[in-house]
Amino acid sequence: MASTTRIPSAPAPGDALGLRERARGALLGLAVGDALGAPAENMKPSEIRARWGRITGYVTDHPAGTDDTEYAIFSGLLLARHGSALTPAHVGAAWHELIADRAEGRFRGAGFSERGTLENLRRGLAAPISAQHRHAWSDGLAMRAAPHGVFAAGRPDEAARLAAIDGSVSHDGEGIHGGRAVAAGVAAAMAGAPVVAVVASALAVVPDDSWTARSLRRAVTAAHLGERAVRAAVVIGGYPWTDLAPEAVALAFGAYAAADGDFEQAVLTAVNMGRDADTTAAVAGALAGATRGASAIPPAWSSAITPARGSCLPAMAGHHVLDIATLLTPEPPT
């Protein structure tokens, strides 16, 4: 998908939202989408309808983020520490320090790509060899890529570069492409780019003939027809794995495009399509949150987001996504 729409390099001085508001929107939006989508993970739309009708808000008494939110916090802390100087060695060291070399605990909700990575790291392997496992194509990088877009606001290429470095420890091929697309899209949205330019930014950083690019193009082309059309254009019927990066990323961008960037519609569209609903809604929430800002998130949803519980990554317990937004968007000197 080509677009001549100009992508701003940074929010304009008169931008009513501002960088910090967009950063808070992106990361809070990610956490909200994750918590909304978690109960519908791995479900079909027909199963969602049979259980809840249409999901229009939290369906649990104590909504909480999953591994998606905790890994996004992990990547945000890594960026806050190293910035644009981030290297695969830094990422590998952080995986050892904060995940692999600690007592695993419950490690609840971790994806297969993360488990495969941990197994390789504990065997003494390092990037990129540590990413050589059966699920290197998963959406595990895409789910933690939004902080790169926040950090590199208005610089989609830089956001994609950093996401690929982050992913080099755990992902390869389409798994890297998915993370690059999400990071670039968020970076463009952080600069106030319109939806069409956000999508174009994502497509510009992945190979044109990749599965990710083909799925993304199909999703956004079908977006004006609604969520059923988006799902039909992307999902491979009968395939058992729902954490495919090309599928999850395309569903998220399709939901975002179908809603024309509206936060509530984007996230609920992603949730009600099922499949890897926590990740697709988290990515859609990050894109729409960066586009519309934190104030666009319904207060009843945002107020439920508390510091991470450490259910998957114990070292992330106590960190709040809004603190990460602050770390990644320091106030300019006065």
C-alpha positions as CSV (number, residue, x, y, z in Angstrom):
1,M,0.0,0.0,0.0
2,A,1.6,3.2,-1.1
3,S,0.8,6.6,0.2
4,T,2.0,10.1,-0.5
5,T,0.6,11.3,2.8
6,R,3.4,13.1,4.6
7,I,4.4,11.6,7.9
8,P,5.3,14.4,10.4
9,S,8.8,14.0,11.9
10,A,7.4,15.1,15.3
11,P,4.3,16.5,16.8
12,A,3.7,20.1,15.6
13,P,4.4,22.8,18.1
14,G,0.6,23.5,18.2
15,D,-0.4,19.9,18.6
16,A,-3.2,19.9,21.1
17,L,-2.3,16.5,22.3
18,G,1.4,16.7,22.7
19,L,4.0,13.9,22.9
20,R,3.4,12.9,26.5
21,E,-0.4,12.6,26.0
22,R,0.2,10.4,22.9
23,A,2.8,8.3,24.7
24,R,0.4,7.8,27.6
25,G,-2.4,6.9,25.1
26,A,-0.2,4.4,23.3
27,L,1.0,2.4,26.3
28,L,-2.2,2.7,28.4
29,G,-4.1,1.8,25.2
30,L,-1.9,-1.3,24.9
31,A,-2.6,-2.4,28.5
32,V,-6.4,-1.7,28.2
33,G,-6.6,-3.6,24.9
34,D,-4.7,-6.5,26.5
35,A,-7.0,-6.6,29.5
36,L,-10.1,-6.4,27.4
37,G,-9.0,-9.0,25.0
38,A,-7.6,-11.6,27.4
39,P,-10.9,-13.4,28.2
40,A,-11.6,-13.8,24.4
41,E,-8.1,-15.1,23.6
42,N,-8.2,-18.2,21.2
43,M,-11.9,-17.9,20.8
44,K,-14.0,-17.7,17.6
45,P,-16.5,-14.9,17.1
46,S,-19.3,-17.4,17.4
47,E,-18.0,-18.5,20.8
48,I,-17.6,-14.9,22.0
49,R,-21.2,-14.2,21.0
50,A,-22.5,-17.3,22.6
51,R,-20.9,-16.4,25.9
52,W,-21.1,-12.6,26.1
53,G,-23.1,-11.4,23.1
54,R,-20.8,-8.6,21.9
55,I,-18.0,-7.6,24.2
56,T,-18.4,-3.9,25.0
57,G,-16.2,-3.6,28.1
58,Y,-14.5,-5.7,30.7
59,V,-16.1,-9.1,31.2
60,T,-14.2,-10.0,34.4
61,D,-14.4,-8.5,37.8
62,H,-10.7,-7.9,38.1
63,P,-9.3,-7.1,34.6
64,A,-5.6,-7.3,34.2
65,G,-2.9,-7.3,31.5
66,T,-1.2,-10.5,30.4
67,D,2.3,-11.2,29.2
68,D,1.7,-8.6,26.4
69,T,1.7,-5.8,28.9
70,E,4.5,-7.2,31.0
71,Y,6.8,-7.7,28.0
72,A,6.0,-4.2,26.7
73,I,7.1,-2.8,30.1
74,F,10.2,-4.9,29.8
75,S,11.0,-3.5,26.4
76,G,10.2,0.0,27.6
77,L,12.6,-0.3,30.5
78,L,15.3,-1.6,28.2
79,L,14.8,1.4,25.9
80,A,14.9,3.8,28.8
81,R,18.2,2.4,29.8
82,H,20.0,2.3,26.4
83,G,18.0,4.4,24.0
84,S,19.1,4.4,20.4
85,A,22.4,2.7,21.4
86,L,20.5,-0.5,22.1
87,T,22.3,-3.6,20.8
88,P,21.4,-7.3,20.7
89,A,23.9,-7.9,23.5
90,H,22.0,-5.4,25.7
91,V,18.8,-7.2,24.9
92,G,20.3,-10.6,25.7
93,A,21.8,-9.4,28.9
94,A,18.4,-8.1,30.0
95,W,16.7,-11.3,29.2
96,H,19.2,-13.1,31.4
97,E,19.1,-10.6,34.2
98,L,15.3,-10.1,34.4
99,I,13.9,-13.4,33.1
100,A,16.1,-16.4,32.2
101,D,18.5,-16.4,35.2
102,R,15.7,-16.0,37.7
103,A,13.5,-18.6,39.3
104,E,10.8,-19.0,36.7
105,G,7.9,-19.0,39.0
106,R,4.5,-19.5,37.4
107,F,5.5,-17.8,34.1
108,R,1.8,-17.8,33.5
109,G,0.6,-16.9,30.0
110,A,4.0,-16.9,28.3
111,G,3.9,-17.6,24.6
112,F,5.8,-20.4,22.9
113,S,8.3,-18.0,21.3
114,E,9.2,-16.8,24.8
115,R,9.6,-20.3,26.2
116,G,11.7,-21.3,23.2
117,T,13.9,-18.3,23.7
118,L,14.4,-19.0,27.4
119,E,15.3,-22.6,26.7
120,N,17.9,-21.4,24.2
121,L,19.3,-18.7,26.4
122,R,19.7,-21.2,29.3
123,R,21.6,-23.4,27.0
124,G,24.1,-20.6,26.4
125,L,22.9,-19.5,23.0
126,A,22.8,-15.8,22.1
127,A,21.1,-13.7,19.4
128,P,20.4,-14.4,16.6
129,I,20.8,-18.2,17.4
130,S,18.6,-17.9,20.5
131,A,15.7,-17.0,18.1
132,Q,16.0,-20.3,16.2
133,H,13.0,-22.2,17.6
134,R,9.7,-23.3,16.2
135,H,7.7,-20.1,17.0
136,A,10.1,-17.4,15.7
137,W,7.2,-16.2,13.5
138,S,4.9,-15.5,16.5
139,D,3.5,-12.1,17.5
140,G,5.6,-12.0,20.7
141,L,7.7,-9.1,19.3
142,A,4.7,-7.3,17.9
143,M,3.1,-7.3,21.3
144,R,6.1,-5.5,22.9
145,A,7.0,-3.2,20.0
146,A,4.8,-0.2,20.8
147,P,7.4,1.3,23.2
148,H,9.9,1.6,20.3
149,G,7.4,3.7,18.4
150,V,6.8,5.9,21.5
151,F,10.6,6.4,22.0
152,A,11.2,7.1,18.3
153,A,8.1,9.3,17.8
154,G,7.9,10.6,14.2
155,R,10.8,8.3,13.1
156,P,9.2,5.1,11.8
157,D,12.4,3.7,10.4
158,E,14.3,4.2,13.7
159,A,11.4,2.6,15.6
160,A,11.5,-0.4,13.3
161,R,15.3,-0.7,13.6
162,L,15.1,-0.7,17.4
163,A,12.2,-3.3,17.4
164,A,14.3,-5.6,15.2
165,I,17.2,-5.3,17.6
166,D,14.9,-6.1,20.5
167,G,13.5,-9.0,18.6
168,S,16.8,-10.5,17.5
169,V,17.0,-12.5,20.7
170,S,13.5,-14.1,20.3
171,H,12.2,-13.8,16.8
172,D,13.1,-14.2,13.1
173,G,11.5,-13.7,9.7
174,E,7.8,-12.8,9.9
175,G,8.1,-12.4,13.7
176,I,10.6,-9.5,13.1
177,H,8.5,-8.1,10.3
178,G,5.4,-7.9,12.6
179,G,7.3,-6.1,15.3
180,R,8.8,-3.6,12.8
181,A,5.4,-2.9,11.4
182,V,3.9,-2.2,14.8
183,A,6.8,0.0,16.0
184,A,6.7,2.1,12.8
185,G,3.0,2.5,12.9
186,V,3.0,3.7,16.5
187,A,5.9,6.1,15.7
188,A,3.9,7.7,12.9
189,A,0.8,7.9,15.0
190,M,2.9,9.6,17.8
191,A,3.6,12.4,15.3
192,G,-0.1,12.9,14.5
193,A,-0.1,11.1,11.2
194,P,-3.5,10.2,9.8
195,V,-4.6,6.6,9.7
196,V,-3.6,6.1,6.1
197,A,-0.1,7.3,6.8
198,V,0.2,5.2,9.9
199,V,-0.6,2.1,7.8
200,A,1.8,3.2,5.0
201,S,4.5,3.6,7.6
202,A,4.0,0.1,8.8
203,L,4.1,-1.3,5.2
204,A,7.2,0.7,4.4
205,V,9.4,-1.1,6.8
206,V,8.6,-4.7,5.9
207,P,9.4,-6.5,2.6
208,D,6.6,-5.9,0.1
209,D,6.4,-9.6,-0.7
210,S,6.3,-10.8,2.9
211,W,3.4,-12.6,4.5
212,T,3.1,-9.7,6.9
213,A,2.8,-7.1,4.1
214,R,0.3,-9.2,2.1
215,S,-1.9,-9.8,5.2
216,L,-1.7,-6.1,6.2
217,R,-2.7,-5.0,2.8
218,R,-5.7,-7.4,2.7
219,A,-6.8,-6.3,6.1
220,V,-6.8,-2.6,5.5
221,T,-8.4,-3.0,2.1
222,A,-11.3,-4.8,3.7
223,A,-11.5,-2.5,6.7
224,H,-14.4,-0.4,5.3
225,L,-16.5,-3.5,5.2
226,G,-16.2,-4.1,8.9
227,E,-14.7,-6.7,11.2
228,R,-16.1,-9.8,9.6
229,A,-14.5,-8.8,6.3
230,V,-11.2,-8.0,7.9
231,R,-11.1,-11.4,9.7
232,A,-12.1,-13.3,6.5
233,A,-9.4,-11.5,4.6
234,V,-6.6,-12.5,7.0
235,V,-7.4,-15.6,9.1
236,I,-6.4,-19.0,7.8
237,G,-9.3,-21.2,8.7
238,G,-8.6,-24.3,10.7
239,Y,-5.0,-23.3,11.5
240,P,-4.5,-24.1,15.2
241,W,-2.0,-21.4,16.2
242,T,-3.5,-17.9,16.8
243,D,-0.3,-16.1,17.6
244,L,1.0,-15.8,14.0
245,A,2.5,-12.4,13.6
246,P,1.3,-11.8,10.1
247,E,-2.3,-12.6,11.2
248,A,-2.3,-10.8,14.5
249,V,-0.7,-7.7,13.2
250,A,-3.0,-7.5,10.2
251,L,-6.1,-8.0,12.4
252,A,-4.9,-5.2,14.7
253,F,-4.2,-2.7,11.8
254,G,-7.5,-3.8,10.2
255,A,-9.4,-3.0,13.4
256,Y,-7.6,0.3,13.7
257,A,-8.4,1.2,10.1
258,A,-12.0,0.1,10.3
259,A,-12.4,2.4,13.3
260,D,-10.6,5.3,11.5
261,G,-8.4,5.6,14.6
262,D,-11.2,5.8,17.1
263,F,-9.9,4.1,20.3
264,E,-13.0,2.4,21.6
265,Q,-14.1,1.1,18.2
266,A,-10.6,-0.1,17.3
267,V,-10.1,-2.1,20.5
268,L,-13.6,-3.6,20.6
269,T,-13.4,-4.6,16.9
270,A,-10.1,-6.4,17.6
271,V,-11.5,-8.1,20.8
272,N,-14.7,-9.4,19.1
273,M,-12.7,-10.9,16.2
274,G,-11.2,-13.4,18.6
275,R,-8.1,-15.4,17.7
276,D,-5.1,-13.9,19.7
277,A,-7.5,-11.2,21.0
278,D,-5.3,-9.9,23.8
279,T,-2.5,-9.2,21.4
280,T,-4.6,-7.8,18.5
281,A,-6.5,-5.5,20.9
282,A,-3.2,-4.5,22.6
283,V,-1.7,-3.5,19.2
284,A,-4.9,-1.8,18.0
285,G,-5.0,0.0,21.4
286,A,-1.5,1.2,21.1
287,L,-2.1,2.6,17.6
288,A,-5.4,4.3,18.4
289,G,-4.0,5.5,21.8
290,A,-1.1,7.2,20.1
291,T,-3.4,8.7,17.5
292,R,-6.1,10.0,19.9
293,G,-4.2,10.3,23.2
294,A,-4.9,9.0,26.6
295,S,-8.0,11.2,27.1
296,A,-9.7,9.2,24.3
297,I,-9.7,6.0,26.5
298,P,-12.9,5.5,28.4
299,P,-12.1,6.3,32.1
300,A,-13.8,3.1,33.3
301,W,-11.3,1.2,31.2
302,S,-8.2,3.2,32.0
303,S,-8.8,3.3,35.7
304,A,-8.8,-0.5,35.9
305,I,-5.1,-0.6,34.8
306,T,-2.9,-1.0,37.8
307,P,0.8,-1.7,38.1
308,A,1.8,-5.0,36.6
309,R,1.3,-8.0,38.8
310,G,4.2,-10.0,37.6
311,S,2.1,-12.9,36.7
312,C,4.3,-13.8,33.7
313,L,7.5,-11.8,34.5
314,P,7.9,-11.4,38.2
315,A,10.6,-8.8,37.7
316,M,8.0,-6.5,36.1
317,A,5.7,-6.5,39.2
318,G,5.0,-3.0,40.4
319,H,5.8,-1.2,37.1
320,H,2.9,0.8,35.6
321,V,2.7,1.5,31.8
322,L,2.2,5.2,32.5
323,D,5.6,5.3,34.2
324,I,7.1,3.8,31.1
325,A,5.5,6.5,29.0
326,T,7.1,9.1,31.2
327,L,10.5,7.5,30.9
328,L,10.3,7.3,27.1
329,T,9.1,10.9,26.6
330,P,11.2,13.2,28.9
331,E,9.9,16.7,29.2
332,P,12.0,19.2,27.1
333,P,14.1,21.6,29.2
334,T,12.5,24.9,30.0
